[in-house]
Amino acid sequence: MKVQNQILVGVGCFWAVAATAQQPVDTSQVYRLPEVVVAERYQTREVRASAPLQVLSANELKRLNVLQVSDAVKHFAGVTVKDYGGMGGLKTVSVRSLGAQHTVVGYDGIAVTDCQTGQIDLGRFSLEQVDRLVLSNGQDDRIFQPARFFAAGALLDIRTLTPAFRPDKPYNAAVSVKTGSWGLLQPSVRWEQRLSAVWSVSAQAEGLLSDGHYPYTLYYAAGDGETARCRRTNTAVRTLRTEAAAYGNFSDKEQLRLKAYYYQSSRGLPGAATYYYDYSSQHLWDKTAFVQAQYKKEFGERWAVQTAAKWNWSYQHYLDPDYKGTAEKTENHYYQQEYYLSAAVLCRALPSLSFSLATDGSVNRMEADVWHFARPVRYTWLTALAAKYVTDWLTASASLLSTCMYEHALSGNSAGNHRRLSPYVSLSVRPFAGEEFRLRAFYKEVFRMPSFNDLYYGQTGNLDLKPERAGQLNIGVTYGRAVADWLPYLSFTADAYYNRVDDKIVATPTKNLFVWSMVNLGKVDIKGVDLAGSLHFRMEEGWDLEVQGNYTYQRALDVTSSDVATIEGQTYRHQIAYTPRVSGSGHVTLEMPWCTLSYALICSGKRYVLGQNLAKNRLPGYSDHSLSLRREFRWRRMSASLGLEVLNLMDRNYEIIKNFPMPGRSFRVTLGARI
């Protein structure tokens, strides 16, 4: 408790200083917000970034025929999404093959965490109120942010809508409903209210129902051509998500954001579709709630402070009624709690030079009704010192992150304490005046602590695990410009990268195939190239054509051991599991005076389901094509929209995870209204 008190008191003092240091604000002046770009195109920001940055705006998300955040991030370059199929299947994201545990997910500027598995299920996030998705590799150019974001190998930042009101209308209301194949029903309602010149509030609720019984083709054995047409079972999902937020805009230099979030789901876990058997009765119930606050204030033209606090609670109930082990069934309950405080200070020492200091403290607890469960508690202190220099032709930034972790278990031994320093440096140069052509590079070191499952889960946990260490190196070029009235903008980025992961945590079999052990055996070399481009054509009044696409080539090789006499030697210089050599995505949008027509594509090359790149372990490549038509109407003060979508146009039951077929062709209809 002594360490916990030091963390909470230290960061709490920082919070108190920031919250109480009030100064009169001259509202007759126009102030600029630090580290925020409000006028330029998203593509311009991507081109100027010193580390690869990809952005999907709310309008682009509407055109991509996506239902959840997990569907949208498949359109980012260098991203691998593990999707077990259907609405309720687990969906995790790995960026440049570092693993899902190295990707931090931010929600309105504060990280979402899961100390049990170390990875976030993106299926729990809807797109109904998302303003933009931002994926940054390495590190964002913003140095004024929580220390947790400095600790990420990649950051997926989810930004939700902020209320905007007309002077004559103090409220906004929006409703929508999606329906489609396999019993899909997704209603959503949102209300925004202006309370005063300073305060406004919003509330949003959304539900999702689906039986998920989609058809698929089952292949009984390789080579004999025998197939059967079946339907997925145990795929029903029911979710409810609610949010409430309050916005205090005291001035252009002072803002407060409060948010409360609740999510619950009940879903069947479909089994592997193999040969004559695809039965599954496993079920999972999830509940998650958090309350978070963020406060920002500028002091004159040189200083700015932001503070944040969060309380997070989550519950998971897992049931396997047909477990054939020592008990009649397996039923477990898991509980997590987190207390989190953050504070950051920004100093603009010169017009082009700024410094920041950020410090975060958190306490994570986990309990379970598993026999002899350790009940671990983890105290984490992160401190990041950063600097950035910006001119018209140069952007340079550097940071040093200090990580201190203290851990103990209420029952049994614990993983102990860890300390680490992690540097980062990036550079973007524009060599030719008048041209938005830039050269960029960054280097970063990151490490991730083993999750509570890695350390304490049943017979597989290993208290002697060391943190994974990863080094990231990126070199790239970017280009963007407005060509003419008929081609108002084009952009192109190309990045080559090299990642090295040491002490990779892997599961290896011990005395039999049912008892595994988590050990530090893995070393992975990752080399790749990401290409992305965008074109915007303006043909005539009311007609616009936008084309965007990306392509990724990567070799993610296991270089653990070359000794063929060992298990690790049998996968030496083989592509790691579920990582395609080539992948890409694209979409084309044609805006016409009466409707908007969109086409989206996702494609992936072959992958291997195990570390040994043998023919029997190979999964074929796939492509997924979708079409959508959207029409908007206006009647008095109300705007309405109608959307029609055809998903997986070619009706292919491809597999992202072996024996978990994805849905074939499906249809969706979306009706929406806003007043």
Number of C-alpha atoms within 10 A of each C-alpha: 7 6 14 17 9 13 20 19 14 15 22 18 12 19 21 12 12 20 16 8 10 12 11 7 15 11 11 6 8 9 14 13 16 18 12 9 11 9 6 8 10 17 21 16 15 22 26 26 25 31 26 29 24 22 19 21 14 18 10 15 21 18 23 24 24 19 19 17 21 23 19 18 22 21 25 24 25 23 20 25 21 19 23 23 24 23 24 26 19 18 21 20 27 20 24 29 27 25 16 23 24 24 26 26 24 19 16 18 16 23 18 16 16 19 20 21 14 19 22 20 16 19 18 21 17 18 20 22 16 20 16 19 22 20 25 22 21 31 29 22 21 16 27 24 24 26 25 23 24 31 28 23 28 26 25 23 22 21 18 17 13 15 16 13 13 8 6 6 10 14 18 17 16 17 19 19 17 18 18 17 16 18 14 19 19 20 18 19 20 20 18 22 19 19 12 10 10 12 14 21 20 21 17 20 18 20 19 20 20 22 22 24 18 21 18 20 16 21 17 16 11 8 7 8 8 10 12 12 9 14 15 25 20 20 23 22 23 19 20 17 21 18 18 18 19 21 20 17 16 15 16 16 21 20 17 19 17 18 19 17 16 17 20 19 19 18 22 22 25 24 19 17 23 15 13 10 11 18 14 19 16 19 20 18 18 18 18 19 18 18 17 19 19 21 19 21 25 24 16 11 15 14 17 22 25 25 28 23 22 21 17 19 18 19 18 17 16 16 18 17 15 13 14 10 8 7 10 11 13 15 17 14 15 16 18 18 20 21 16 21 27 28 28 26 24 23 18 17 12 10 11 13 15 20 21 22 22 25 24 25 27 22 22 21 19 21 18 17 12 14 7 11 17 22 20 21 20 22 21 21 25 23 24 26 20 23 21 21 16 14 12 9 17 18 20 21 24 21 21 20 23 18 20 16 18 18 18 17 18 12 11 11 13 21 20 13 13 14 12 13 15 18 19 20 22 25 22 26 20 21 13 10 9 9 12 19 22 23 22 25 22 24 21 24 23 24 23 17 19 24 18 24 16 23 24 23 17 17 12 19 19 21 16 13 18 19 19 20 17 22 21 21 18 23 21 21 22 25 21 23 18 13 10 10 11 13 17 13 20 20 21 21 22 20 20 18 19 19 21 20 24 20 19 24 20 14 17 16 13 11 8 7 8 9 13 17 18 22 21 18 15 18 22 25 22 21 19 20 21 22 20 21 19 19 17 19 18 17 12 10 8 10 14 18 18 18 17 19 21 22 21 24 20 22 22 25 22 25 21 20 18 15 12 11 9 10 13 19 17 18 22 22 20 20 25 25 19 21 25 23 16 19 25 24 22 21 22 21 22 17 17 15 10 11 15 19 18 23 20 23 19 19 17 21 16 15 23 23 18 16 19 21 19 11 8 11 15 17 20 14 16 16 17 20 21 22 22 22 19 20 15 14 12 11 8 6 7 12 14 17 16 16 21 18 23 19 20 23 16 13 15 18 21 23 18 23 19 18 18 22 24 22 24 18 19 16 18 18 19 18 16 18 18 17 15
